[in-house]
Each structure stands twice: as structure tokens, then as C-alpha cells.
Amino acid sequence: MRTALVTGANRGLGLEFCRQLLAAGWQVTAGCREPARADALQALADGSSGRLRTTALDVTDATAIDTLIRALPASGHLDLLVNNAGVLVSGERFGSVRAEDLARSFAVNASAPLLLTQGLVPWLQRGHAAKVLCVSSQLGSIAQAREFRTVSYAMAKAALNMAVRRLAAELGGRGITVAALHPGWVRTDMGGTGAPLRAEESVRGMLAVLGTLTPARGGRFFAYDGSELPW
Ligand SMILES: NC(=O)c1ccc[n+]([C@@H]2O[C@H](COP(=O)([O-])OP(=O)(O)OC[C@H]3O[C@@H](n4cnc5c(N)ncnc54)[C@H](OP(=O)(O)O)[C@@H]3O)[C@@H](O)[C@H]2O)c1
């Protein structure tokens, strides 16, 4: 059975990834900070005939990552890692950017996907044509940067994009494909009610892109509709 690990799985796009992967027959490990309070995820787990299990995972907590890795079967495999957890500090304006917001943004959006991927490589290498999907954002595109707002988020997603390039270079030869995906502007807590896309459409698109990925197409930046974005 194909196996996946999804971070930030309790709401928004992460929850929808879990829903669609389950529907497609995958075995899913759903990481979130507080599984006991993740009601929608627990409901999904309850109806999954044991194919979805939740695990406590604050992606910025190195001990939590170690614990997760130590709990994996030593000779097990992972076919898909979805680095989805993300944080956006809203309302940032030039003159009032805070050091702690920059640090948190980098920790969640950029450092965590790199560190989690690094730790999971032995399991990914045993996976079938394993893929690492890093949910990035168009706001992290340097080529498209036009304004200052959401600067810590944009900087951190640009750093994530660099991590994707570096990881793809390192892992492509081991058969692991790493790519950055922009989900579109989606109606979630982060995207807000004015966003044009439903999570269902965005994730359906991203999983379709995933199906086209090979190590040769790794290290690239795609939108949910399959178009390629400039770095
Ligand atoms: N929605 C959009 O329009 C849009 C556009 C471009 C990119 N994205 C990207 O898409 C991804 C998912 O976003 P979303 O729209 O689903 O946002 P969301 O509804 O705000 O969900 C964010 C998820 O990330 C989790 N998270 C935050 N910090 C975490 C941490 N330290 N450890 C573990 N999980 C953590 C949250 O968990 P808690 O509930 O515990 O906070 C939540 O599950 C993010 O990477 C985001 O940057 C979204």
C-alpha cells in the first residue's frame, strides 16, 4: 500500500490532502500539533479502517521530529511526504516587522521541511518512486515580488524554494523527486473567505501535478494547475 506523511494535517489544505489521499487508497500518517483537538482529522481517522493515523508533530520541534522518526518501522517505507504546514503573519508593514515573526516564519515554512525531509530519507529511499511535495507559495517567487507586505512569509517561502532546489539535487540521484507547489489562492484560514479556490480543487490539482513528477522534473516550482512558476 502506498504510504504518505502529511504535516499540518488538522485543517485547511493538509486536511484535504489527507481526505483525497485516503480516498485514493493511500495509508496516511497525519501530523499535527494537537491531535486530541483535531476533530475533523479524528473523524477522518475513525472512518478510515485504520488507514489514517494521527501523530503529534510540531514541525519546529526537533524532538518531535526525532520521536516520529524513531517510531517508524526500521525497514518501512514512505512514498510521499507532503510538507504542508505553514504560517503567515498577516498585517506586516514596513517599519513594524518583528524579529520573532521572521524567526517563526522561517522555522515553520523553510527549516522544518528541510529537516523533516532529511530525517526521512531512509524511508523515502525504500519508497516506490518517492516524492517530496513542498507546499510553497507564489509569494515566495523572487521574480514576481512587487510589494513589501507579508515579507516574512515571502522570504521564508523563497528560502523553502531554495531548499527544494538543493534537496532535488541531492536526492534526485537516489530516486526521490522533490518539488515546490503553489496551491493557488485557496479558501482556508490562511487564504481567507475571499479566495477563489476551494481546498478540494487545489489539492486535486496538486495531486495531479504530483502524478507527473519524476526525478528529471524535480527541483521545479509548479502551480496547482500544472503551470510552472518562475523562481
Ligand atoms: N491558502 C492559500 O491561499 C495558500 C496560498 C499559498 C500557499 N499556501 C500554503 O499552503 C499550506 C497550507 O496552508 P492552509 O491554507 O491550509 O493554511 P491554514 O488553514 O492556516 O493551515 C495551516 C496548517 O499549518 C499548521 N501549522 C502551523 N504551524 C505549525 C507547526 N509549527 N507545526 C505543525 N503544524 C503547523 C497549522 O496547524 P495549527 O492548527 O496547529 O496551527 C495548520 O494545520 C501552507 O504551507 C501555506 O503557506 C496557502
The ligand as an SDF file (V2000), in Angstrom:
LIG
                    3D

 48 52  0  0  0  0  0  0  0  0999 V2000
   -4.4590   29.1470    1.4410 N   0  0  0  0  0  0  0  0  0  0  0  0
   -3.7520   29.7400    0.4880 C   0  0  0  0  0  0  0  0  0  0  0  0
   -4.2680   30.5780   -0.2990 O   0  0  0  0  0  0  0  0  0  0  0  0
   -2.2970   29.4180    0.3050 C   0  0  0  0  0  0  0  0  0  0  0  0
   -1.6130   30.0350   -0.7570 C   0  0  0  0  0  0  0  0  0  0  0  0
   -0.2780   29.7340   -0.9560 C   0  0  0  0  0  0  0  0  0  0  0  0
    0.3420   28.8160   -0.1370 C   0  0  0  0  0  0  0  0  0  0  0  0
   -0.3410   28.2310    0.9020 N   0  0  0  0  0  0  0  0  0  0  0  0
    0.3880   27.2610    1.7070 C   0  0  0  0  0  0  0  0  0  0  0  0
   -0.3810   26.0890    1.8560 O   0  0  0  0  0  0  0  0  0  0  0  0
   -0.0480   25.4250    3.0860 C   0  0  0  0  0  0  0  0  0  0  0  0
   -1.3240   25.1270    3.8540 C   0  0  0  0  0  0  0  0  0  0  0  0
   -1.9640   26.3710    4.1180 O   0  0  0  0  0  0  0  0  0  0  0  0
   -3.5120   26.4940    4.5000 P   0  0  0  0  0  0  0  0  0  0  0  0
   -4.0750   27.4650    3.5720 O   0  0  0  0  0  0  0  0  0  0  0  0
   -4.1210   25.1520    4.6740 O   0  0  0  0  0  0  0  0  0  0  0  0
   -3.3400   27.2290    5.9170 O   0  0  0  0  0  0  0  0  0  0  0  0
   -4.0950   27.0500    7.3070 P   0  0  0  0  0  0  0  0  0  0  0  0
   -5.5180   26.7310    7.0900 O   0  0  0  0  0  0  0  0  0  0  0  0
   -3.7140   28.2690    8.0840 O   0  0  0  0  0  0  0  0  0  0  0  0
   -3.3620   25.7640    7.9400 O   0  0  0  0  0  0  0  0  0  0  0  0
   -2.0260   25.8280    8.3130 C   0  0  0  0  0  0  0  0  0  0  0  0
   -1.6470   24.4870    8.8850 C   0  0  0  0  0  0  0  0  0  0  0  0
   -0.2650   24.5280    9.2680 O   0  0  0  0  0  0  0  0  0  0  0  0
   -0.1760   24.0580   10.5920 C   0  0  0  0  0  0  0  0  0  0  0  0
    0.9750   24.5520   11.3270 N   0  0  0  0  0  0  0  0  0  0  0  0
    1.3530   25.8320   11.5590 C   0  0  0  0  0  0  0  0  0  0  0  0
    2.4550   25.8450   12.3310 N   0  0  0  0  0  0  0  0  0  0  0  0
    2.7700   24.5410   12.5860 C   0  0  0  0  0  0  0  0  0  0  0  0
    3.7830   23.9020   13.3140 C   0  0  0  0  0  0  0  0  0  0  0  0
    4.7240   24.5950   13.9880 N   0  0  0  0  0  0  0  0  0  0  0  0
    3.8130   22.5380   13.3500 N   0  0  0  0  0  0  0  0  0  0  0  0
    2.8710   21.8270   12.7040 C   0  0  0  0  0  0  0  0  0  0  0  0
    1.8650   22.3720   12.0100 N   0  0  0  0  0  0  0  0  0  0  0  0
    1.8230   23.7220   11.9480 C   0  0  0  0  0  0  0  0  0  0  0  0
   -1.4750   24.5140   11.2490 C   0  0  0  0  0  0  0  0  0  0  0  0
   -1.6600   23.8180   12.4560 O   0  0  0  0  0  0  0  0  0  0  0  0
   -2.3840   24.5010   13.7540 P   0  0  0  0  0  0  0  0  0  0  0  0
   -3.8510   24.3200   13.5450 O   0  0  0  0  0  0  0  0  0  0  0  0
   -1.8260   23.7250   14.9010 O   0  0  0  0  0  0  0  0  0  0  0  0
   -1.9940   25.9460   13.7610 O   0  0  0  0  0  0  0  0  0  0  0  0
   -2.4470   24.1450   10.1540 C   0  0  0  0  0  0  0  0  0  0  0  0
   -2.7060   22.7790   10.1630 O   0  0  0  0  0  0  0  0  0  0  0  0
    0.9020   26.3690    3.8220 C   0  0  0  0  0  0  0  0  0  0  0  0
    2.2300   25.9660    3.6310 O   0  0  0  0  0  0  0  0  0  0  0  0
    0.6610   27.6990    3.1260 C   0  0  0  0  0  0  0  0  0  0  0  0
    1.7800   28.5550    3.2220 O   0  0  0  0  0  0  0  0  0  0  0  0
   -1.6450   28.5050    1.1320 C   0  0  0  0  0  0  0  0  0  0  0  0
  1  2  1  0
  2  3  2  0
  2  4  1  0
  4  5  1  0
  4 48  2  0
  5  6  2  0
  6  7  1  0
  7  8  2  0
  8  9  1  0
  8 48  1  0
  9 10  1  0
  9 46  1  0
 10 11  1  0
 11 12  1  0
 11 44  1  0
 12 13  1  0
 13 14  1  0
 14 15  2  0
 14 16  1  0
 14 17  1  0
 17 18  1  0
 18 19  2  0
 18 20  1  0
 18 21  1  0
 21 22  1  0
 22 23  1  0
 23 24  1  0
 23 42  1  0
 24 25  1  0
 25 26  1  0
 25 36  1  0
 26 27  1  0
 26 35  1  0
 27 28  2  0
 28 29  1  0
 29 30  1  0
 29 35  2  0
 30 31  1  0
 30 32  2  0
 32 33  1  0
 33 34  2  0
 34 35  1  0
 36 37  1  0
 36 42  1  0
 37 38  1  0
 38 39  2  0
 38 40  1  0
 38 41  1  0
 42 43  1  0
 44 45  1  0
 44 46  1  0
 46 47  1  0
M  CHG  2   8   1  16  -1
M  END
$$$$
